[in-house]
Amino acid sequence: MRYDLDLVNQLCREIGLVVRLDNDHRIEVDLGRDAVLCVENAEREEDCLIGFLGMPWHTHDNLMFADARGNYIELDYLDLLTGLKEGRILVCEREAKGRTVDIWLVHSEYNDELKYLEEGERIIVRRATVQLA
């Protein structure tokens, strides 16, 4: 799926997410605390992705969030951005030995993240940083 980067840029600015057009095929959305969400178009459509700068987590196409009972919700990339603004989509950071080792997105109602916490790690779940109008 190709992403409409002009539309992403416009929507982020309208809802208060800090955004920067990195180049003609990637836009960066600053969610605070060094969490930079990248929306990137690639030469091949199947390689287009959304992910965090310098982190392993990424996704292609729509995002699906599920809970332990099998309930789920699927969001397109524009709904994802409005969900970040509204606090329905949250930033999840895993820290080990005082350093962030992964960042990903979770849904406030459809998640199953805490069971993966290992000894010595901590998970921080927070809202994205949004500029006030």
Buried (B, 14 or more C-beta within 10 A) or exposed (E): EEBEBEEBBEBBEEBBBBBEEBEEBBBBBBBBEEBBBBBBBEEEEEEBBBBBBEBEEEBBBEBEBBBEEEEEBEBEBEBBBBBBBEEBBBBBBBBEEEEBEBBBBBBBEBBEBEEEEEEEEEBEEBBBBBEEE
